[in-house]
C-alpha cells in the first residue's frame, strides 16, 4: 500500500477518536490537530486506533506529541513503520 492511501484511513480514525472541533475530512494535511481540538487523551485513543487500523505498534521513541500533531506527521510515522 502506498502512503497516499493512508490519508483516508487516518482521517476516519481522527473522525472517530480525535474529538476534533473541526471536520477531519476537510482538514489540510499540515493542520495542527491540537488547535483543531484534539486533547492529549484523544491522541492516545487515536494512537491505539491507528495501531489497530494499520496493524502496527508505535515504538516508545515515537510516542511524542509532534508525531500526532498533523495528518502529515501521522502519515510520515506510518510510512516509516510500514517500511521497517
C-alpha positions, 0 to 999 in steps of 0.5 A: 500500500502506498502512503497516499492511501493512508490519508483516508484511513487516518482521517476516519480514525481522527473522525472517530477518536480525535474529538476534533472541533473541526471536520477531519475530512476537510482538514489540510494535511499540515493542520495542527490537530491540537488547535483543531481540538484534539486533547492529549487523551484523544491522541492516545485513543487515536494512537491505539486506533491507528495501531489497530487500523494499520496493524502496527505498534508505535515504538516508545521513541515515537510516542511524542506529541509532534508525531500526532500533531498533523495528518502529515506527521501521522502519515510520515510515522506510518510510512516509516513503520510500514517500511521497517 
